[in-house]
Amino acid sequence: MSFIPIRNNIVTIMIISSKVTKAIEFCSEMHQGQFRKASLVPYASHPVSVGFILQSAGYAEDVVIAGILHDILEDTEQKKK
């Protein structure tokens, strides 16, 4: 799976691993029904964007995943295990 962010007319292709894909899916599931302030944009767009920014900056996969999952304990009913 790949994601093509376009910023300043520059196209970057990112390869998304199965672990990152699972983190995105879990994030989307946990934040289902939540929206960004005063909009209909799904809340999960924020942590997923954080993950892509970290990946673009060259951080390790575990850091990217941490970025994607960073709001789950604070903003959802999911409890620490």
C-alpha positions in Angstrom: 0.0 0.0 0.0 1.3 3.5 -0.7 0.3 7.0 0.2 1.1 10.0 -2.1 1.1 13.3 -0.1 1.5 16.4 -2.2 3.1 19.4 -0.6 4.4 22.4 -2.5 3.9 20.6 -5.8 6.2 17.8 -4.7 4.9 14.3 -4.8 6.3 11.8 -2.3 5.5 8.1 -2.4 5.5 6.4 1.0 5.5 2.7 1.5 3.3 1.7 4.4 4.2 -1.5 6.3 1.7 -4.0 7.6 2.4 -2.8 11.2 1.7 0.8 10.2 -1.4 -0.3 8.4 -2.6 -2.1 11.5 -1.9 1.0 13.6 -3.9 3.2 11.2 -6.8 0.7 11.2 -6.8 0.5 15.0 -6.6 4.3 15.3 -9.5 4.7 13.0 -11.5 2.1 14.9 -10.8 3.7 18.3 -11.6 7.2 17.1 -14.7 6.2 15.2 -17.5 8.8 15.7 -15.0 11.5 16.8 -14.5 14.6 14.7 -12.0 17.5 14.7 -13.2 20.6 16.5 -16.0 22.4 14.7 -15.9 20.2 11.6 -16.9 16.9 10.1 -13.3 15.8 9.5 -12.7 12.5 11.3 -10.5 12.9 14.3 -8.3 10.0 13.2 -7.0 12.3 10.4 -4.9 14.1 13.0 -2.9 11.2 14.5 -2.5 9.5 11.0 -1.1 12.8 9.7 1.3 12.9 12.6 2.5 9.4 11.6 3.0 10.5 8.0 4.9 13.6 9.1 7.2 11.4 11.2 7.7 8.9 8.4 8.5 11.8 6.0 11.1 13.0 8.4 12.8 9.6 8.4 11.8 8.3 11.8 11.8 4.6 12.6 8.6 2.5 12.1 8.0 2.3 15.9 8.1 6.1 16.2 5.7 6.4 13.3 3.3 4.0 15.0 3.6 5.8 18.3 2.6 9.0 16.4 -0.4 7.3 15.0 -1.5 5.9 18.3 -0.6 8.9 20.5 -4.1 10.1 21.3 -5.9 6.7 21.9 -5.4 6.4 25.7 -6.3 10.1 26.3 -9.2 10.5 23.9 -10.9 7.1 23.7 -12.3 4.5 26.1 -9.3 2.2 25.3 -7.5 1.3 28.5 -3.8 0.6 29.0 -3.0 -3.2 28.9 
